[in-house]
Amino acid sequence: MANKTWKKPAVIVIDIGPCRYCKKDMTNQESFVAFVDKTKAHYECMKKDDELRESMLNKIEQQIDNIL
């Protein structure tokens, strides 16, 4: 097998854009998710928002159950 004639490039850091939730700039070195509408967010920001929505939904369901 022949030796490589090319060098693997150093780590390339790319600016991803602002986070959907915290509005901070992100790079490809961070853990992030991309949405269908082509916005992106930190994984942790999305996780916190999902947990907040879930807890609010549970509170509302409990209030409805108490009324009925």
Order of alpha helices (4+ residues) and beta strands (2+ residues): beta-beta-beta-beta-alpha
